[in-house]
Amino acid sequence: MAKRKGRNDFDYSLLMTKNEAAELTGVSVPWFDDNIKPCPSLPKVKVGTKTRYPRDPFVEWMGKNWELFK
């Protein structure tokens, strides 16, 4: 599992990268890619060609979908 490096939720960007989203959830990037990224309800936005994860909706989504992180 990835480490949050002593950060709290508000230390992350408003539009997080995949690496930040994985770190926030405490999982590795490959695990995030395999288990979280495919979820259709996952809040995400396209910024040009890149996908970003809006921090506050993402944290709320994590609370509602905690069973994915077992």
N, C-alpha and C positions, 0 to 999 in steps of 0.2 A: 504494500500500500504506500502511496505517496505521502510525504510529510507536508504539513501546512506551514512549517517554519515559523511557528508562533504568531501567525497572522489570524485576525478575525475576519468575519464576512465583509466588513466595510473597508478592509485594506485592499480588496480586489477591485479591479477596474469596473466601471459601470457596464462596459461591453467587454466581457472576458474572452480570451483566447481559449482554445481547446485545452492547452496545458494548464491555464489558470483554473478552468472548470474542473479538470481532473484533480488538481491539487486541492481545490475547495472541497470536493467530495471525498478526498482521501483515497483515491484509487490511482492506478497507473494509467498512462495515456492509452496503451493497448487495451486495457480493460474497459476504459471509457469508450473507446472506438467500438468495441465488440458488444457492450451491454447497455450503454446509455445513449450514445449517439443515434442508434436506430429507432429510438422511441418517438413515435409520431407526435406525442404531446409535449416533447421537450421544447422549451422556449428558445428560439434561435432566430437570428436575423442575418441577412446577407449584407455585407459591406463590400461592394465591388464583387470580387471573386471569392472573398473570404467569408467564412461563417464565424459569427460571434454569438456569445451567450449572454443575454442581459442579466446582470448579477441578481437583482432583487426578484424578478420573476423566476429565475433559476433556483434561488434559495427556497422560494415558496413551493416550486415544483418538487424539489427534493423532499420537503416535508410531507407532501401528498403521495410521493412514490418511494418512500423509504424502503419498502420491501425489495426493491431492486438491489439494494446495497448489502443484503444479508450475506 
